[in-house]
Amino acid sequence: MKILVINCGSSSLKYQLIDMQNEEALAIGLVERIGIEGSILTQKANGEKYVIETPMKDHQVAIELVLDALKDEKHGVIKSMDEISAVGHRVVHGGEKYAHSVVVTDEVMKNLEECAKLAPLHNPANIIGINACKALMPSTPMVVVFDTAFHQTMPESAYIYALPYEAYTEHSVRRYGMHGTSHKYVSDKVAEVMGKNIEDLKIITCHLGNGASLTAVKNGKSVDTSMGFTPLEGLVMGTRCGDIDPAIVPYLMKEMNISAAEVDTLMNKKSGVLGISGVSSDFRDIEGAAKEGNHRAALALDVFHYRVKQYIGAYSAAMNGVDVIVFTAGLGENSIASRAEICKDMEYLGVKLDEERNNVRGKIAEISAADSKVKVFVIPTNEELMIARDTKELAF
């Protein structure tokens, strides 16, 4: 049984074709910089790397290239789409309707469209991925796995906003949280690596990429997370502003003479490190500009690191301590400098990074010093495997 997993992010797309007999990835691919100059698809299969550099204006183009790469006569791993038993799709927001993964139906698609307003950067991309696969494989079962599911264990005091209570009961306004599939995977994995029972650990998971969030995982359950009603809340991100004074919204609408839709676009697509730096939404571009002396680029990084540090402090307080901090996702797994800056001056908490151990990218590693009271790990996320497992369970 082969399951294709499609994981669309705001500017990237990860995919894997997994043989579920042994959970082996036959092909692993990454599409980067969708909608940004320098779009590239990289696929690893049969011990070889296959690279396509071509403009990709949107996720529709990216999906088509993914399917072509899987079937490529020289570099692919299948001859036709008929070899794919099922497709699992990551979907960011399930709203109040979905706390668990579900098989794709017309009703589910309708509900996903309704939820798109809650995750404007992601759900539309997720829907495009589903529709593209349905068009090419109409008889192949498909499953959606929601990022919001893991966070359904948050206590009411963590997910209720201080608005009139009717905003929740009548309009479903509450904190949902995202990146749940990733936070669950890396928290389970770090417990396994440490040889500990996850029910005995207090973990802060840091999913840091173009989209970024932190989660407080106590005894294996999410008790708080930085993203909220939508993925806009929380950390400063690639193009998202994160936490701001809500009064800024009507103020900018009046001062700039813009609509609610326009200010929403401003906060979701023109803010974050892109807005501060004026350089890019890609942290690698910003790090490069900062090294060349670009003040705004350096400021964008400082603001990002500061916000992550704030949340780590808040979540250690919320859990009455922390045993381990985990860095994952593109930036968390690969930016040695960002991890060092985030963990800097956190000795009060018991965090002490080892410079030599921290010199690692993209693989499981403990990067804290031997005498650090709080352990710090890099754990590459594997949302795709988690999605494939749910897909297998539900589709057959």
TORLONU-279327 format. One record per residue (C-alpha): x, y, z; chain. Coordinates in pm, 1 decimal, decimal comma, m for minus. Example, Ala and Ser with C-alpha at 12.3 -4.5 7.8 and 13.67 -1.06 7.14 Angstrom:
2
{{1230,0 m450,0 780,0} A}
{{1367,0 m106,0 714,0} A}
This chain:
396
{{0,0 0,0 0,0} A}
{{142,0 335,5 m107,4} A}
{{7,4 658,6 41,4} A}
{{86,4 1000,7 m97,4} A}
{{96,9 1274,9 162,1} A}
{{52,6 1635,4 54,2} A}
{{146,7 1902,6 306,9} A}
{{87,9 2253,2 171,4} A}
{{228,8 2545,0 369,0} A}
{{189,9 2913,4 301,4} A}
{{492,7 2929,1 68,5} A}
{{609,8 2569,2 59,3} A}
{{485,5 2219,4 m11,7} A}
{{624,8 1901,3 136,2} A}
{{529,4 1560,9 4,9} A}
{{613,2 1197,5 56,4} A}
{{511,9 875,7 m107,1} A}
{{514,7 622,6 175,2} A}
{{504,5 243,5 156,2} A}
{{287,1 164,1 457,1} A}
{{407,9 m194,2 482,0} A}
{{726,4 m71,0 647,0} A}
{{648,5 305,5 666,4} A}
{{935,9 366,5 427,5} A}
{{936,9 685,7 225,2} A}
{{984,3 591,1 m140,7} A}
{{1010,7 955,6 m242,5} A}
{{1052,5 1268,2 m36,8} A}
{{1004,3 1608,4 m190,3} A}
{{1005,9 1973,1 m101,5} A}
{{878,7 2262,7 m306,2} A}
{{1012,0 2595,1 m178,3} A}
{{945,4 2960,9 m242,1} A}
{{603,3 2918,8 m401,8} A}
{{502,2 3261,8 m525,8} A}
{{852,1 3391,5 m454,6} A}
{{1140,7 3436,5 m697,5} A}
{{1363,0 3128,9 m709,5} A}
{{1095,9 2856,4 m685,1} A}
{{1246,7 2509,1 m669,2} A}
{{1133,7 2146,6 m635,7} A}
{{1373,6 1894,4 m483,5} A}
{{1286,2 1524,3 m478,9} A}
{{1490,4 1244,4 m327,5} A}
{{1419,7 890,8 m445,8} A}
{{1624,4 578,4 m512,8} A}
{{1926,1 744,8 m354,3} A}
{{1923,8 1024,7 m608,1} A}
{{1823,8 1388,8 m601,4} A}
{{1601,9 1535,8 m868,9} A}
{{1580,5 1915,0 m889,9} A}
{{1345,6 2132,9 m1091,1} A}
{{1395,5 2508,0 m1089,9} A}
{{1103,7 2684,2 m1252,2} A}
{{864,4 2967,1 m1162,8} A}
{{566,6 2849,2 m956,1} A}
{{311,9 3123,4 m923,7} A}
{{82,5 2924,4 m696,6} A}
{{14,4 2587,5 m532,3} A}
{{m176,9 2454,6 m833,8} A}
{{139,2 2468,6 m1042,5} A}
{{341,3 2315,4 m759,3} A}
{{103,9 2017,9 m721,5} A}
{{117,1 1943,2 m1093,8} A}
{{497,5 1943,2 m1081,3} A}
{{495,6 1708,8 m781,2} A}
{{282,0 1451,4 m960,3} A}
{{496,4 1478,4 m1273,2} A}
{{811,8 1424,5 m1063,7} A}
{{668,9 1109,6 m901,8} A}
{{593,0 966,4 m1247,1} A}
{{913,8 1088,0 m1412,6} A}
{{1053,6 811,2 m1631,7} A}
{{1408,4 849,9 m1503,7} A}
{{1372,2 991,4 m1151,5} A}
{{1024,2 885,3 m1044,3} A}
{{905,2 591,5 m833,2} A}
{{568,2 504,6 m991,6} A}
{{444,3 456,8 m1344,9} A}
{{92,2 587,5 m1290,0} A}
{{m135,8 737,1 m1029,0} A}
{{m305,3 394,0 m1000,9} A}
{{m18,1 280,8 m776,6} A}
{{m122,9 530,6 m510,6} A}
{{m371,8 366,4 m272,3} A}
{{m477,6 685,6 m94,5} A}
{{m382,6 1047,8 m44,8} A}
{{m352,9 1219,7 291,5} A}
{{m376,9 1597,6 305,9} A}
{{m274,4 1829,6 582,0} A}
{{m540,8 2091,4 650,6} A}
{{m468,3 2370,1 895,1} A}
{{m808,7 2461,7 1031,6} A}
{{m1105,9 2241,3 1108,1} A}
{{m1293,9 2498,4 1313,8} A}
{{m1542,8 2357,3 1562,8} A}
{{m1654,6 2095,3 1311,8} A}
{{m1350,4 1868,0 1316,9} A}
{{m1145,4 1749,6 1611,0} A}
{{m1026,3 1438,8 1424,8} A}
{{m913,2 1336,6 1077,2} A}
{{m1187,9 1257,4 822,6} A}
{{m1233,2 1101,8 479,0} A}
{{m1284,9 1360,6 204,3} A}
{{m1646,5 1397,1 92,8} A}
{{m1839,3 1672,4 m81,8} A}
{{m1967,4 1785,6 257,9} A}
{{m1614,1 1794,4 398,7} A}
{{m1497,0 2004,6 103,6} A}
{{m1782,3 2246,1 160,2} A}
{{m1687,8 2277,8 527,0} A}
{{m1322,0 2332,3 435,9} A}
{{m1425,7 2620,3 211,6} A}
{{m1619,7 2769,4 503,1} A}
{{m1315,6 2732,7 729,9} A}
{{m1088,0 2904,2 476,0} A}
{{m1167,2 3242,9 629,9} A}
{{m1006,9 3119,8 953,6} A}
{{m678,5 3028,0 782,7} A}
{{m653,7 3247,8 471,7} A}
{{m291,2 3163,4 394,9} A}
{{m326,7 2787,5 433,8} A}
{{m674,0 2639,4 390,2} A}
{{m707,3 2772,6 32,7} A}
{{m372,1 2610,2 m52,1} A}
{{m482,8 2286,1 118,4} A}
{{m805,8 2288,0 m83,0} A}
{{m613,9 2342,4 m408,0} A}
{{m400,5 2038,4 m325,9} A}
{{m705,3 1821,7 m259,0} A}
{{m885,3 1934,4 m574,6} A}
{{m576,1 1886,8 m791,6} A}
{{m533,2 1530,0 m665,1} A}
{{m906,5 1454,9 m698,6} A}
{{m899,8 1567,2 m1061,3} A}
{{m608,5 1336,3 m1144,3} A}
{{m712,9 1044,7 m919,1} A}
{{m1093,0 1065,9 m892,0} A}
{{m1136,8 711,5 m758,2} A}
{{m853,3 727,8 m500,0} A}
{{m969,1 772,1 m138,7} A}
{{m846,0 1084,7 35,7} A}
{{m821,7 1190,0 398,5} A}
{{m771,1 1528,5 562,4} A}
{{m573,0 1558,1 883,9} A}
{{m627,4 1877,9 1081,2} A}
{{m360,5 2082,4 1255,0} A}
{{m617,8 2189,0 1512,2} A}
{{m688,7 1837,4 1642,7} A}
{{m393,9 1801,2 1886,1} A}
{{m488,7 2123,2 2063,9} A}
{{m839,4 2011,4 2155,8} A}
{{m701,9 1913,1 2498,7} A}
{{m639,4 2276,6 2594,7} A}
{{m829,9 2379,1 2908,3} A}
{{m1111,9 2626,6 2869,5} A}
{{m908,6 2895,5 3046,0} A}
{{m645,4 2869,1 2771,5} A}
{{m872,4 2875,9 2467,6} A}
{{m1143,3 3126,9 2564,9} A}
{{m1089,7 3491,2 2466,5} A}
{{m1202,3 3776,8 2691,6} A}
{{m1483,3 3874,8 2457,0} A}
{{m1854,9 3848,8 2525,9} A}
{{m1907,4 3475,7 2580,2} A}
{{m2157,4 3472,4 2292,9} A}
{{m1866,4 3524,8 2054,2} A}
{{m1772,7 3166,3 2139,5} A}
{{m2115,1 3006,1 2175,6} A}
{{m2267,6 3171,2 1870,1} A}
{{m1969,0 3237,1 1643,2} A}
{{m1710,8 2976,2 1755,0} A}
{{m1449,0 3239,8 1836,8} A}
{{m1184,8 3067,5 2050,2} A}
{{m820,1 2965,2 2035,1} A}
{{m778,9 2657,5 1814,1} A}
{{m406,0 2639,3 1754,9} A}
{{m229,7 2499,9 1447,6} A}
{{76,1 2288,3 1358,7} A}
{{m77,5 2025,3 1586,4} A}
{{44,0 1732,0 1376,3} A}
{{401,6 1858,1 1403,5} A}
{{381,5 1943,7 1774,1} A}
{{243,2 1597,6 1851,4} A}
{{507,3 1418,7 1645,0} A}
{{810,2 1596,2 1790,8} A}
{{684,7 1580,3 2150,5} A}
{{630,0 1205,1 2115,9} A}
{{966,0 1166,1 1942,7} A}
{{1170,8 1360,4 2197,6} A}
{{1023,2 1151,2 2478,9} A}
{{1122,3 839,0 2285,9} A}
{{1476,2 969,9 2223,3} A}
{{1517,0 1060,3 2591,3} A}
{{1386,1 722,5 2700,0} A}
{{1116,4 892,3 2905,4} A}
{{742,9 845,4 2942,2} A}
{{583,2 1148,5 2779,0} A}
{{326,5 1155,1 3059,4} A}
{{611,3 1248,9 3295,8} A}
{{744,8 1539,7 3086,4} A}
{{681,3 1910,6 3044,9} A}
{{780,5 1998,3 2689,3} A}
{{786,5 2322,8 2491,1} A}
{{783,0 2251,4 2119,6} A}
{{902,2 2528,9 1887,0} A}
{{778,7 2483,5 1529,7} A}
{{971,5 2760,7 1356,8} A}
{{936,7 2822,1 985,2} A}
{{763,9 3072,4 757,6} A}
{{467,9 2992,4 978,8} A}
{{567,3 2950,4 1342,6} A}
{{411,7 2845,5 1670,4} A}
{{499,9 2719,9 2015,9} A}
{{307,2 2465,3 2220,6} A}
{{316,6 2375,8 2587,9} A}
{{287,0 1996,9 2607,6} A}
{{225,5 1871,4 2959,9} A}
{{201,9 1496,4 3021,5} A}
{{158,7 1437,9 2648,0} A}
{{m125,0 1685,3 2600,6} A}
{{m136,3 2033,4 2450,8} A}
{{m228,3 2277,4 2728,5} A}
{{m155,7 2600,9 2542,2} A}
{{m34,0 2712,6 2202,4} A}
{{64,3 3043,8 2045,0} A}
{{m157,0 3040,3 1735,0} A}
{{m518,3 3115,8 1808,3} A}
{{m850,7 3159,1 1629,4} A}
{{m645,5 3176,1 1308,7} A}
{{m273,8 3123,7 1233,8} A}
{{m226,8 3501,9 1259,2} A}
{{m192,9 3511,3 1638,3} A}
{{127,8 3446,2 1829,2} A}
{{481,5 3471,0 1701,2} A}
{{614,6 3706,7 1437,5} A}
{{627,6 3497,1 1118,1} A}
{{729,6 3518,7 755,0} A}
{{446,9 3747,2 644,4} A}
{{219,5 3745,7 952,0} A}
{{233,4 4007,5 1225,2} A}
{{152,0 3779,3 1519,4} A}
{{39,2 3943,4 1844,6} A}
{{m47,1 4311,6 1812,4} A}
{{m269,7 4559,1 1993,4} A}
{{m613,3 4491,5 1837,6} A}
{{m684,2 4865,4 1836,9} A}
{{m425,2 4894,7 1559,0} A}
{{m675,4 4738,6 1316,7} A}
{{m945,1 5012,4 1321,6} A}
{{m672,3 5275,6 1353,2} A}
{{m501,8 5164,5 1030,7} A}
{{m833,8 5127,1 853,3} A}
{{m908,8 5491,0 929,2} A}
{{m558,6 5633,8 878,3} A}
{{m485,6 5440,7 557,9} A}
{{m844,6 5451,8 432,9} A}
{{m848,0 5076,4 374,7} A}
{{m1116,1 4808,9 415,1} A}
{{m1132,3 4520,4 659,7} A}
{{m1024,3 4287,3 379,4} A}
{{m727,7 4509,2 298,0} A}
{{m606,6 4532,1 657,8} A}
{{m646,3 4153,6 684,0} A}
{{m422,5 4114,7 378,0} A}
{{m174,5 4360,1 528,8} A}
{{m149,3 4160,3 853,4} A}
{{m139,4 3818,0 687,8} A}
{{67,3 3873,6 376,0} A}
{{266,1 4196,5 410,6} A}
{{376,7 4193,5 774,8} A}
{{601,9 3972,2 988,2} A}
{{971,0 3964,3 907,8} A}
{{886,4 4067,1 550,5} A}
{{718,1 4382,2 674,8} A}
{{995,1 4472,6 917,4} A}
{{1290,0 4388,3 692,6} A}
{{1152,4 4490,6 355,4} A}
{{1376,9 4215,0 218,2} A}
{{1184,7 3887,6 204,6} A}
{{962,8 3647,7 397,2} A}
{{1236,4 3383,7 371,7} A}
{{1455,1 3380,2 681,8} A}
{{1758,4 3273,1 480,6} A}
{{1735,5 3587,8 270,5} A}
{{1696,2 3798,1 583,3} A}
{{1991,0 3634,6 758,8} A}
{{2202,7 3703,1 451,2} A}
{{2097,3 4067,2 439,9} A}
{{2162,1 4106,3 813,6} A}
{{2517,9 3974,7 770,8} A}
{{2571,2 4241,3 505,0} A}
{{2474,4 4513,0 754,3} A}
{{2106,8 4564,6 669,6} A}
{{1964,8 4713,7 991,7} A}
{{1601,1 4630,6 919,8} A}
{{1689,5 4270,3 841,3} A}
{{1880,2 4240,4 1169,3} A}
{{1588,8 4404,5 1352,2} A}
{{1342,9 4156,2 1200,9} A}
{{1550,4 3867,7 1335,1} A}
{{1582,6 4032,2 1677,3} A}
{{1205,8 4080,8 1701,6} A}
{{1142,6 3720,2 1598,3} A}
{{1391,5 3576,1 1848,5} A}
{{1256,7 3797,8 2127,1} A}
{{898,7 3684,7 2069,0} A}
{{995,8 3315,7 2077,7} A}
{{1185,4 3374,5 2400,1} A}
{{880,8 3544,5 2552,8} A}
{{657,9 3247,6 2478,0} A}
{{909,5 2998,5 2616,7} A}
{{907,1 3193,1 2942,4} A}
{{528,7 3210,8 2946,8} A}
{{480,8 2840,7 2883,9} A}
{{735,9 2736,3 3144,5} A}
{{529,3 2941,8 3389,5} A}
{{202,4 2789,5 3266,9} A}
{{333,5 2434,9 3322,5} A}
{{516,7 2516,9 3648,6} A}
{{847,8 2432,6 3484,5} A}
{{988,5 2276,1 3170,0} A}
{{1198,2 1963,9 3118,4} A}
{{1282,2 1992,5 2750,3} A}
{{1263,3 2245,6 2466,8} A}
{{1236,4 2113,4 2110,3} A}
{{1322,7 2302,1 1791,2} A}
{{1166,0 2179,9 1468,4} A}
{{1051,1 2284,2 1116,1} A}
{{1261,9 2462,5 854,9} A}
{{1413,6 2737,8 1067,2} A}
{{1412,5 2544,6 1394,4} A}
{{1591,8 2248,7 1241,1} A}
{{1844,2 2440,5 1032,4} A}
{{1921,4 2784,1 1177,4} A}
{{2209,7 2742,7 1417,8} A}
{{2218,4 3117,4 1480,3} A}
{{1845,8 3147,7 1558,3} A}
{{1854,2 2862,3 1810,5} A}
{{2155,2 3020,9 1980,8} A}
{{1989,6 3363,8 1999,5} A}
{{1662,7 3224,1 2133,4} A}
{{1837,7 3026,5 2408,3} A}
{{2074,5 3310,8 2496,9} A}
{{2039,7 3456,8 2848,4} A}
{{1802,2 3183,0 2963,1} A}
{{2026,0 3043,7 3236,7} A}
{{1766,2 3153,8 3493,3} A}
{{1537,6 2889,0 3347,8} A}
{{1806,4 2623,8 3346,7} A}
{{1877,9 2642,7 2973,2} A}
{{2240,4 2617,4 2864,4} A}
{{2326,0 2554,3 2501,4} A}
{{2641,7 2374,4 2388,9} A}
{{2791,6 2565,2 2096,1} A}
{{2951,6 2259,1 1939,3} A}
{{2641,3 2040,8 1976,8} A}
{{2428,9 2320,2 1831,3} A}
{{2634,1 2309,8 1510,7} A}
{{2386,0 2073,0 1349,6} A}
{{2117,9 2093,4 1083,5} A}
{{1823,6 1873,2 999,1} A}
{{1882,7 1573,6 1222,2} A}
{{1792,8 1453,1 1570,7} A}
{{2037,4 1595,7 1821,9} A}
{{2059,8 1712,5 2179,8} A}
{{2212,1 2059,8 2166,5} A}
{{2208,4 2152,0 2535,6} A}
{{2519,2 2140,8 2751,6} A}
{{2575,3 1838,1 2973,3} A}
{{2497,3 2042,4 3285,3} A}
{{2186,6 2211,9 3141,5} A}
{{1890,9 2151,8 3373,4} A}
{{1651,4 2191,6 3081,8} A}
{{1735,2 1970,5 2786,2} A}
{{1725,0 2121,8 2437,9} A}
{{1679,9 1911,0 2124,5} A}
{{1653,9 1945,4 1750,5} A}
{{1389,5 1700,9 1627,0} A}
{{1310,0 1708,6 1254,6} A}
{{934,4 1696,3 1221,7} A}
{{759,5 1425,3 1024,8} A}
{{406,0 1545,9 980,7} A}
{{383,1 1335,8 667,1} A}
{{419,9 1005,8 853,4} A}
{{157,2 1110,5 1107,8} A}
{{m77,9 1202,7 822,2} A}
{{m8,6 873,5 640,7} A}
{{m95,5 671,8 951,5} A}
{{m429,5 848,5 990,7} A}
{{m498,4 807,5 619,5} A}
{{m434,5 434,1 631,0} A}
{{m657,1 395,0 934,9} A}
{{m950,7 587,6 788,9} A}
{{m934,5 503,6 418,8} A}
{{m932,6 124,6 450,8} A}
